[in-house]
Amino acid sequence: MRYLLDTHTFLWMAADPSCLSKKVSKIAGEIGNSLYLSAASGWEIALLWQLKRIELPDDPRRFIPEAMQKLTVLALPIGFQAAISALMLPLIHRDPFDRILIAEAIKEKMVILTKDKAFREYGIKSVW
């Protein structure tokens, strides 16, 4: 199965796996599951680091690809269709990064691994 990681899920997988639910930890460890990180999450991480709202063990240009490789996480580019579709979503969730993830999950038919319950209000499947 294909899973899209919310930004916090990726950060916790990389830095503090004890923050993950047992369900998410199990999914991440199962052979045959593919985990994806959206380019939107990479952008969000870099922005949060630049604004000093999060700390990383290294510059995000090194941290993100190294963590992705270590965790066997694949990159999901932001597609034009997802970017436009994010604008058309109801304004339940106002975070633009999360709206892109929701649009990508809909387009790619992925399950999102997130603690954020607001994702479910868009009719997509999320797991925590």
Stockholm file with secondary structure:
# STOCKHOLM 1.0

chainA/1-128         MRYLLDTHTFLWMAADPSCLSKKVSKIAGEIGNSLYLSAASGWEIALLWQLKRIELPDDPRRFIPEAMQKLTVLALPIGFQAAISALMLPLIHRDPFDRILIAEAIKEKMVILTKDKAFREYGIKSVW
#=GR chainA/1-128 SS CEEEECHHHHHHHHHCGGGSCHHHHHHHHSTTCEEEEEHHHHHHHHHHHHTTSSCCSSCHHHHHHHHHHHHTEEEECCCHHHHHHHHHSCTTCCCHHHHHHHHHHHHHTCEEECSCGGGGGGTCCEEC
#=GC SS_cons         CEEEECHHHHHHHHHCGGGSCHHHHHHHHSTTCEEEEEHHHHHHHHHHHHTTSSCCSSCHHHHHHHHHHHHTEEEECCCHHHHHHHHHSCTTCCCHHHHHHHHHHHHHTCEEECSCGGGGGGTCCEEC
//
